Structure formats: C-alpha cells, structure tokens
C-alpha cells in the first residue's frame, strides 16, 4: 500500500548502521584514541554514506542507530552519561548536515567518479558536517573533561571525522557504481590493498617519508582499479597510519606538539594523499574514456564506410551465390569477424540450409551439416523460429544455452557469436551467423551495424528472387517494406502494425524504423514513397538505409531530413517521399522531431490530451532543392504515448486529412495504460483502414514507461 512505512527495511537499515557504527566506534576508542576522544573515526563515513544512499524518510532510523550505538560504546569506555549524550548528538547532527549539504550541491547522491561531485562531497560530508559535529562534540567534551582546550578538541574532532567520512564514506558510495571493477580484478585488488598496508607499516615503523613509499602504490590503485581502488587504498592507509602514529611510530609521532595535534596532522596528510589518488583515478578514467570514445567513433566511421560498400555491391548482386560472396568478402575483411555463415530456409520451412560458410577452419566446415532441421535446438534455428537475434558475448554463454552444439567453438577460437534473422514479410527466411575470435563489446552500435547488414542482405536476397522467379514479386515487395526491428528498448513499449494495400494496387512505399543509437537515444521514423510497385519499394529501401546511416552519425531530425532531401533528388527513381523523424533521449526525457510533408505525429499525454506535432515541419523530400526543415523538442513523461502513421490510416475519398487526424486523435485520447500498445494499434487500423485497402497502412506507436 502506498505510503505504508516499511518496518522490515527500517529494521535492516537500523541493524546495519548500528552494528557497523558500534564496531567502528569501539575500534576507534581502543586503537586510535588520543586525548578525550578517538582521533580517527570511521563511523563518520558509515553514517553520511548511509544517508546519501537512502531516502530522507530513512534518516531518522539512521539517527536512532547512531544514538543507540554511540551511547552504548561511550558508556562501555567510561564516558559519563552527559558526555555520551553530547557525543551522540554531535554524531547525529554531523551526517545530517554533511548529507544535506552534499545533496543540495550535487542535486542528489554524489557520483564520486566525477571531479565536481567529489569536490562537493568533500565540502559537504568532509568539511561542513564534521565541523558542525566538532562544534557540538568539542563543547560536550570540554564540559565533560574540564581541562581540555576547546579549539584543540574541535580540530581533533574535525580532522578525525573528516578523514573517516572520506576514506570510509567514499568506498561505500562508489561500491554500487564500481564494484564490477574490483570483481573483475579480484587478485589485483587484494594485492594492491595488501601492499598498501605493508608499505604503510614500513613507512611509519622505520620513520621513512610516507609519501615516498605510498604514492606509487596509490597511483597503481588509481590507474588499475579506478576511483574505488584509490579510495579503498586510502582507507587502508588511514587505518595503518593512525594506528602507528597513536603507537608513537612514524614521522608525525616525533613532532613537538600534543598527541591530539599530531594525530590531526596525520589526518591532514592522509586526506591529501587520498584525494590526490582519487583525482589521479578520475583523470586516468577520463582520458581512458576519451580514448575509447575516439576508438568508438573510428569504428563507427569504418562501419558506415563498410555499409556503404556493402550496399553498393549488394545493389549489383543478382543471385544468392553472388550475395554470399559479397558478404563474405566485406564482413570478414571490414568488420573484423573471423567466421560467417549465411543460411536460408527451404520452401517447405522444414530445414535451414547453409548457402555460404566462410572464415572457419577446414575441419569445422567439414564437420558442419549442410542443413539443419528447423526445429533443431541450435542458435541459428532458434533465431529463425523466434524472429529475434541471439547474441553471445562469451563461449560460456553459448555453452549454457546450447550445450549439445558446441563442438565447433574450440577449433574456431570463438569468443563472441551473433545469429541475426533475415526477415521477409514479418517472418524469418534465413539467418546471418557471425563469429569473432577476439572479445567483442557487442554494444548497441555494433549490433546496429549487424542489424543494418542483415537488413541489406535480406533485401538483396529478396530482390534476387525476382530475377529467379517472377511469381515471387508479391513476396519481394512485401518483404522489402518490412524492416527488421530488434528487441524492445528499456523505457519504451514499442508496437508496429503494417498492412499492405490490396493485391490489385500492389505494395506501396510505406516504411517504419526503430533503432537504438550509439549515444543512448532512440531513432524512430515513418515514411512513405509516393507510388506503388517495386520501384517505390526500392526507393523506400534506399531512403530508409540512408536515414539509418545519418541517424547513426548523430544528425538531428531537421538536419537529417535536409540531407535526405538532397539524397532523394538524385538517388531515387524521381519519386517524392514524405517522412517524420523523431529522436528520443532517455537521459533528458526529450523528444526531438521534424517532418517532411508527412501527416503529423500524435503525442498522447498521460492525462489523455492529444497533441499534434506540427511545429517541426518542411516540404516533401525530393522536389525542392536545398529545402530547409524546422525542428521542435518536447519533454516526455512516463505514461505518454507517441503515434506515428502513414496517410493510409487517415486518407479516404470524400474526407480531408484534417478530419481523419481529428478522428484518430479522439480514439487515441481514450487509450488506457493497461492495454497493450499493439492491441491499440490493431484497433486503429481495423477502425479506420479495414480491408480491402487502396494504400498501405503503417502505424508505429511507443508508450514511454519507467525503466525496470
């Protein structure tokens, strides 16, 4: 029930904070004590991190845990009731102030991988919070001890809690974001932490300049284990340095000042080293990210060039054998794949027949079956049966799914495998199998490339059937206008309904597209080439492929349509086309759109209001030289729904388009969030464009939902 207090979760938070706080506080009293209170206080990091990782509604539970644990530990170590109460108050107010300031500065929980958030975290959790806590704690300590210098106690408290917040709080905050870094390098992590502890002992035991020994290992942690590695190494250093200094060892133990002041200087030294290490890690991670970004851009340029070459060569390929030659040559040489296989389903849909295998060792090819029963439990057959791509990023993934078909993995050296269905009329008629011998990220950009290659292969194979059999014309036309759409995209419930025109009219040039972009955004498009028949379909295929390539390059909707307009004038059969392009960015929740003479997309807000997207507009593609297009941007909220369609849905004899748009807007306003988007699309077509149809009908609908 909404609003009900979660007692179980509260109990877990209370116990976790109370136990870790009590353990840390007891350790501080017994190990790091100097003067009236501990010099290094790890629980300060536990409490502020707990508040930064939980909702404000959980903060009272955390405060209660702090009070109980603090009073229990203080009384156990001989503190009076009043001083224990004062220390409990100080240690309760301190994380509240630190977390509040940090959240206000960062706009939420800080991401310590970012330099700005690290600075804000230090300012809030390590400076403001401990200072306020020190004011209260020093006052309580002076009242309890009597013969204590208040400014010295304040500095002592502030330094110890600040370092505790830094070296304990930082790893806790980084753990959800960077735990995989440590898990992937377990042995190295253990080695770095052990070496940090050993060198810290050596540096303080033999009175060696600590920075001389410790900076190299902290740099190692920063470069190899990222920010969390630097923070954990800093925590190890803090524990050892404080213990050794409190025991009278090290450079700082010999300073001619009070024990409290010596430990405060130790905290300052630790803070500087840890912050330097974390900043080094951030800088290294930033430069590495920049290098990876450049490499991704280079790979994208190479992929686009490869796609252009493949498209050109496939355009001249008239037989399946020729298509196999083109793909084997281009994909193996330009895409870095080591193995390739192209399979087609037989006319009876009983078997998957391999028409081309390339790149595999001779022994693997010799052992391969020439065809597979379509109901066989194999990755290639399942991709065909389910009309969905199968992606394996490691041999272990493949073995878990298909343990009986792994005999080819070891001889071929496979480390990554993709099986992508070749689609025709919404049904798979073949599969593209790719194998890499080197580890591959198989990220959205790489899979978009494979999808584009598979789409072009499918279109080429379908075209080849026309030359082989004139009776395949209907299949060719239908398959060419049915692009492959992969799995659902997080945050977007996507449905597409396409119905061809009556057979007498022939298939038109309607098309749709949904494609994740390398930036994390999603490209959606709906278009219509004027006319019917194979020439219109071919123009559509070219426009769709060109639009995909431009979208992958990062072109905004208005610029994409302007470039596509020039392409249409010279690269099509003289036909005009209309198109609506949208790009949804889930990070900002923005939807950018532009239209080239196409019926306006409709945006249904979660409250039922339907908005016609007319602000981003321009002329149809083709007839106007150097045409310009305007673009508009809207903010999308969960529950909103976007509907894009072709004119076949709204165009009727004796009825203008605006009337048709108004009628479907009324229906869309009545949609319910619990009803499938696909069902709603089907109802639209059945209500407004029932068979027989004079024109193709295409509806692309997206309901924006919160990510799981």
N, C-alpha and C positions, 0 to 999 in steps of 0.2 A: 504494500500500500504506500502511495506517495507520501512523503513527509514523515513516515514512521522512523523512529530512532533505531539504528541497527546496534543492538546491545552486544551481539556476538563480535562484530567488528570492533566496537569500542573496547571490549574486553581484551581482544588480541592486541590492539594498539597500546592499551594500558600496560599489559604484561610485558610486551616487547620493550617499551620505553623504560618502564620501572626496573626491569632486570638489567638491561644494558647500562642504564644510568647508575644503578647501585653498584654494579661491578666496576664501572669506570671510576666512580667516586671513591670506592674503597681502595682501588689501586692507587688513586691519586694521593689519598691520605697516607697510605703505607709506603709508597715508593717515591713520590715527588714532593713530599712535604718540605716546607721551609718557612718558618715563621708560623703565624696563626692559621694559615690555610694552605692548601696544596698549590704548588707553583704551576703545574701543567694539568689542565682539567679537560680530559677527553669528552666527558658527558656534554660539554657545551656544544660540541659538534653533533652529538646524537640528537639533542633536543631541537636545535634550529633546523637540522635536516629533516627531522620528523615533521615539523610544522610546514616546511617548504614542500614536502611531498604529499601532504594531506590537505583536505578541505579545512576551512576555518571552523566548521562545526566540530572537528575532531580536536581542536586546540585545547578546549577545557579538559578533555581526557588526558592529553599530554601534560598539561599543568598539574593535574591531580597526581599523575605518576611521578612527576618531578618532586612535588611536595612530599609524598609518602617516602620515596627513596632517599631524598636529601635528609629529611628529619631522622630517618632510621640510621643512616650512615653516620651523621653528625653525632647523634646521641651515643652510638656504639663507640665512637672515638673520643668520647669525653667532653663533647661540647655541651654547653648549658641549653636549656630549653629555649631561652630568648635568642641566643645566637643561632641555634638551629632554625628557629622560625625566621630570623632575619636572612640567613643564607638561603632558606627555601624561597622566601620572597624574591631575593635577588636573582636566583637561578630560574625563577618562573617568569619574571618580567623580562629578563635578558633575551631569551629566544623569541618572545612575543615581539619585542622591539626590533630585533635583528631580522626576523622573518617578515614583519610588516614593512620595514624599510626596503628590504630586498625585493619583495613582491611589487611594491609601488614603483621602484626604479626599473625593474625588469618587465613589468606587466604580466607577471606570473612567476612560476617556478623557474629559476635561472638555468640556462644551458651553459655549463662551465667550459664547454668546448669553444665558446665564443669569448673573445677578449673583453668585449663590452660587458657581458654578463658576469664574467669573473671579477672585473673591477667593481661592479655594482654589488656583487656578493661580498667582496671584501669590505666595501664601505658599509653595508648593512649588517651582515652577520658577524664580521670580524672586528669592526670598529664601533659602530653605533650601539649594537646590542651589548657587547662586553663592557663598553664604557658606562652605559646606564646601569648594568648589573654591578659594575665595580663601585659606582657611587653608593648603591644600596648596601652591597656586601662589605665595603670598607667601613661604612658607618656602623653596621652591625658588628663587625669585627672589633672596631675601636671601643664600642660600648661594652663588648664582652671581655676584651683583653685588657683594656685600660692603657697600658704602657706601649701602645703601637702608634707609629707615626702615620697619620691618616693618608697623606699623599703617597707615601711609600706603599701602603696597603692597596690603595687604588691602582697604582701602576702594576703592582704584583698581580692583582686580580685581573686587570685588563689584559696584561700580556699573556697570562696563562690561559684565560678563556678564549682570547683571540686566536692563539695557535691551536687550541683544541677545536674551535669551530672550523679552522682552515684545514687541518690535516685529517680530521675525522669526518667533518661535515662534507667536504669536497668529494671524497671517495663514495660516500653514501649517495650523494646527488648524482654522481656520474655513473653509478652502477647500472641503473635501468637503461642508459643510453650506450654504454661501452663495455658491458660485461662480456659481449662476444669477442672483444679484442683479447681479453685475458683468457677466455676459454679456448680460443684458437691457438694460444701460445702458453699453455699451462706450465711447461717445464721452464721456459724462459722467464715467466713471471716469478716462479719460485726462486730461480737463480738470481734474478735482479734483487728481490727482497732480501734474500739471504746474504748476498754480497753487500747490500746497503747496511744491514745490521752488523756484519763483520767489520766493515771499514769504519763504521761509526764507533764501534768499540775500540778499534785500533787507534783511531784519531784522538779519542778522548783519553784512552789509557796511557798512551805514550806522549801526550801533550804535543801532538803534531797539528799543524794548521788544518782545521777540519775541512775547509773548502777545497784544499789541495787534493784530498783523497775522495771527497764526496761528490764534487761537481761532475767528474766523469761518469760515475755510476748513475747519477740523477739524469745526466744527459742521455745515457743509454736507455733508461726507462722512458724518457720523453720521446726519443726518436722511434723506439721499437714498440712501446706499449701505450702510446698516445697520452692524453691528459690524465686518464685514470691511473696509468702506470706511474707517472710523475707524482700524483697525489698520494698513492699508496706508499711509494718510496719515501715521500716526505713524512708520512705517518710513522714509518719505522724509524726514521732519523729522529723524529721528535721524541719518541719513547726512549730510545737509547740515550740521546743527548741529555735529556732531563734527568734520567736515572744516574748517568755518570757525573753530571755536574752536581746533583744533590749529594752524591757519594764523595765529592771532593776531587774528582778527576777532570782533566781537560784544561784547555786554555782559559775558560771563563772561571774555573774554580780558583785560580790564582789571582783574580782581580781583587784589588784592595777596596772592597765595598761589602755591604751586608749580604748575607745569604739570599735574602729576598731580591736584592738588586742584581746579584749575579745571575739568578735564575731568570729575571726579567730580561737581562741582556741575552741570555741563551735563547729565550723565546723570539727576540727580535732577529737573531742570527738564523734560527730555524725558518721563520716566516720569509725572510729574504731568499734563502736557498730554495724553499718550496715554491715560492711564487716565480722565481727565475726558471725553475724546472718546468712549471706548468705553462709559462709563457713560451718557453722553447718548444714544448709539445704542441701548443696552439700554432706557432709559426710553422713548425715542420708539417703539421697536418694541413695547414692552409696551402703551403707550397705543393705538398703532395696532391691535394685536391685540384689545384690549378693544373698540375702536370696531367692528372687523369682527365680533367676536362678537355685539355688540348688534345690528348690522345683520343677521347671520345669524338671530338669534332673532326679529327683527322679520319677516324673510322667512318664517321657519317659521310664525309665528303667522298671517301673511297666507295662506300656503299651506293651513294647516289650515282657516282660515275659508273659503277658496275650495273646498277639498274638501268641506266640509260643505254649501256652497251647491250645488255640482255634484251631490252625492249626493241632495240634496232634489229638485232639478229633474229629474235623470235618473229618479228614482223615479216621476215623473208622466209621463215621456216614453214614448209607446207606439209610435212609428214611427221608422224610421231618419232621416227628414227632421227630425222634432222633436228627436231626439238631436243631429243635426248643428247645429241652431240653438242648443241649449243649450251645446254645447261651443264653438262659435264665439264666442258672447257671453261666456261665463265665462272661458275660457282666454285669449282675446285681451285682455280688459279687466282681469282679475285677476292673471294670471301674467306679464304683460309680454311675451308673444310677439307678434311682428308678423305672422306668417303661419301658417296652419293648413290642413291638408288631411286628410280622412278618406276612406280607401279600403277597399273591400270586394272580396273575391274572388268571382267568379261561381260559379254552382252546378257548373260543369264544371271549375273550378280551372284555367282557361286564361288568364284575364285579371284584372287588378286594376282595378276601376272606381272613379273618384273620385266619391263621392256628395256631397262638400261641399268647396269651396275658399274660404277667406276670408282677408282681410288683405293679399293680394298686389296689386300694381299691375294695372290692367286689361290692359296689354299682356302681362304674364306669364300671366294667366288665359286670354287669347285664344289664346296660343301653346301652352297646355298640351293634351295629349291627354286625351280623355275617359276612355280606358282604356289600360292598358299590358299587353303580353304578359307573363305571369308569369315567363317565362324571360328577360326583357329584363335587360340589365346596368344596373340602376339601384338606388339605395339602398333605395327603398321596396319593390321586388320582392325584393331580397335579404333584407330584414328578414322578409318573409313566408316566403320559402323556407327560411330558416335558423332561424326561430322565435327570433331573437335581436335585441336592439336594436342600432342603429347610431348612434353618437354622433360628431359632428364639431364640434370646438371652434374651428375656423377655416376660412375658404374654401379655404386651401391644402390642408388635409387632405382636403376633399371633392374638389378637383380631382385630387389624386393617385390617389384611388380610382375616380372616375367622370369621367374627362376628356371623355367624349362627351355628358354630360348636365349641362353647367354653364352653358348659355345663360341660365338664369333667375337665376343668382347675382347678377350685377352690377345688373340692373334692380331687383331686390328689395332690394339692400343687405344681403344675408345675411352674418352673421358667425359664426353657430352654428346647427347643424341637428341634429335628433334624429328618427329614424324608429323608432317603437316598435310591435312586433307586437301585434295583438289576438288573444288566444288562446281557443280553444274545444276542449275535449277533448284538450288537448295539441298541437293543430295551429293554426297561424295562419289566421284567416279574414279578416283585414284589417290595416290599418296606420294609426297616428296619426302624422302628419308635423307637426313644429313647427319654426318658423324664427324666429330673433331677429336684429334689425338692430343690436343693441348687443352687445358682447362679454359672454359668459356664462361663469361658472366651470364649470357643468355638473358640480358636485361630487356626492357621494353623496346629500346632502339634496335637491338639485334633481332628480336622477334618480329618487329615491324618490317625489317628487311626481309626476313624469311617469308612473312605473310605476303609481301609485295611480289617476291619471286614466285611463290606458289600461285598467286592470282594471275600473274602473267603467263605462267606455264599452263594453267587451266584454260585461260583464254586462247592461248596458242593451240592447245590440243583440241579445243572445241572448234576453232577455225579450221584446223586440219581435217576434221571430219567432213566439212563441207566439200572440200576437194575430193575426199574419198567417196562420199555418198550424198547426193543432192537431197535425199529423203531425210537427212539429219538436220535440215535447215531450222526447223522449229526448235529442236533441242539446242542448236548453236545460238540462236537468237536469245532464247530464254536464259541459258547458262551465262551468256556474256553480260547480262544485266543483273545477275545475282552475285554481287561480290561476297567474298568471304569475310565474316565477322567472327572474331575470336570470343573468348570467354568474357563474362560480364566484368565491368570495371568497378572497383570499390567506390562506393558512394553514388553509383549511377545504376538504376534499374532500367535497362535498355530493351526496347522491343521494336522489331521491324516487321511490317506486313507489306508484301508486294504481290500484286495480282496483275497478270498480263492482260492486254486487250484481247478481244475476241479474235479467234484464229483468222477470220476473214480480213481483219485490219492488219494483222501482223504485230509483232512485238515492237514497242516504241523504245525511245532512248532514255527512259527514266533510270535514275541510279541513286544510290544512297551510300554513305560511308561512315564508319566509326573507327577511329584509330587513336590509340594512346601515343602521345608524343614524347620525345626524349626529355622534355622539360618537366614532365609530370602532368601536363594539361591533356585534354582530350579533344580531338578534332572530329566534328560532325558535319556532314554535308548531305544535301539533297539537290539533285539537278535533273534537267530534262532537255535532251537534244530535240530540236524541232524535227518532226517527221517520224517515219516508221521504216522498218526493214533493216537489213544487215548494215547498210552504210550509216544509218543513225546509231546503231549499236556500236559500230566501230568507233565513231566519233565520241560516243559516250565513254568507251573504254579508254581512249586517249586522254580525254578531259579528266576522267577520274584518276588515272595514273599520274597525270601531270599535277593535279591538285594535291594528291598524296605526297608527291615529292616536294612540292613547295611548302606544304604544311610541316613536313619533317625538318625543312630548313629553317623553320621558325617564323615564316611570313604571317603577318596579321591578316585578318579577313579581308579588309579593304585592299591591301597591297596584293594579296593572293588573287583576288578577282581581277585586279588591273593587269597582273601578269598573265592570268588565264585568258583574259580578253584578247591580248596580243597573240597568244598561242592559238586561240580559236580561229583568228583571221587567216592564219597561214598553215595550220596543221590539221585542219578538218576538211570535210568534203563540201565546204561552202555553206553548211547549215549553221543556224544560230542555236544558242542554248541559253537556258536560264539556270540559276543556281543560288542557293542560300548556304552560307558558310557560317558555322559557329565554332568558337574555341572556348571550352570551359576550363578554368584554372581552379582546382580544388583548394589550393593554398589560400587564395584570396576570395574564393567564392564568386568570382566574376565570370560573366558570360559575354564575350565579345562576338558581334555578329555583323554581317553585311550581306546584301542581296543584289543579284544581277537580274533584275526583271522578273524575279520569281515570286509566287504568292507568299505573303508574309508568314513567317513562323508565328506560332501562338504560344504564349507563356501563361500557363495557369498557375497563379499564386496559390499558396496553401489555404487561403481563405475562400477560394472559388473564383476570384476575379481573374478574367482572361484578358491579356494584353496582346495586341497585335504589334509585332516587331517591325515597324516601318521606318524607323529613324535611320538605320543603316541601309542605304539603297544605291542604285545606279542602273545604267542601261543593260539590256541583254548582252550576252557575250557574242562578239563577232562583228556586228555591223558598224560600230562606232570606233574609229581609230583613236588611240590614246584616251580612251574613256577613263573617267575617274569615279571612284566609289567612296561613299561615306560609311563610317563605322560607328557603332554605338556599343556601349558597355552597360550591362545591368548586373545587379548583385542578386545572386541566387541564394535562397534559404531552403533548408530541408523541408520536403513536402511539396516544393514547386515541381511543375511538370512542363517540359518543352515538347511541342508537337511540330514537326516539320513534314511537309507533304508536297506532292506534285499536283498539277491542276486537274488531273483526272478525278480527284476527290471532290472538287467543287464546281467543275465546269459542266453545265447542262444546257441543252437547247432551250431558249426562251428564258434563261435565268442568268443575270450578270454575276460576275465573280464575287463582288462585294456581298451580295445576298447569300451566296454559298458559304463565304467565310463567316458571315454572321450566324448562319445556321449551325455550322460545326462548332463555333465558339460557344453557343448555348449548350450544346451537348457536352463539350469538354469541361464546362464550368460545373457540371453535375458529377464529374468523376469522383470516386471515393478512393482514399489512400489504401484501403484493404483489398481493393480489386486489382488483379494483375494488369499491368500496362499492356501486355499482349492482348488480353481479352478486350480491353477498351479499344485498342487499335482495330481488332477484328470487327467490333460493333460499328465503328465509324465507317469502315468500308462496306459492311453489309447494309448500313442505313443509307449511305449517300452514293455509293458506287456499286450497286449489285450487278451481277452478270445478267445478260451479256454487256460487255463494255466496249465503248468506242476508243478508249485510250487506256494506257497503263495507269495503274494506281500504286503509289508508294507512300507509306506513312512510316515515319521514324519518330518514336516517342521516347522520352527519357524522364523518369521520375528521379529527382535528386533526394537521396536518403542519407542519413548519417552513416559514416563508415563503421563497420563492425569492430 
